[in-house]
């Protein structure tokens, strides 16, 4: 069933979906500029392919699928390096909260791309298991197993400071 509504303008597509796609891709790439570039590429590809949107999934899910494939293409041949914030021992509550967020972001960035994408789609972007499965082109059961793997890995990394430090020294 092809898209029955009139084709949205490129400006409308960007206005309605850029921020959501950017947040998803920022969680995967760990870099502002790369996430912006990938979100723009995603929207260009989506606009050019809008005639293929069949309505079986929501437009948001379809766009996340395109974004994920753009990320995978970008990621091939690249190595993500995560540098942990060197500021330690400061007691300011806002700084502590920032460091906790950075620790979590760094731990998420260490997940494999497939596991990280499933985690970000479900836990950060709040897609359902079925929507994430559709976006990633995998069964919902596979999304569940990747979420289990992501949570176990994150728990292990965040509860064991030596793992964080060993990853930090690898990034240097």
Secondary structure, DSSP 8 states (H G I E B T S, - for coil): ----S----HHHHHHHHHHHHHHHHHHHH--HHHHHHHHHHHHHHHHHTGGG--SSS-HHHHHHHHHHHHHHHHHTT-----------S---HHHHHHHHHHHHHHHHHTS-HHHHHHHIIIIIS---HHHHHHHHTS-HHHHHHHHHHHHHHHHHHHH-HHHHHHHHHHH-
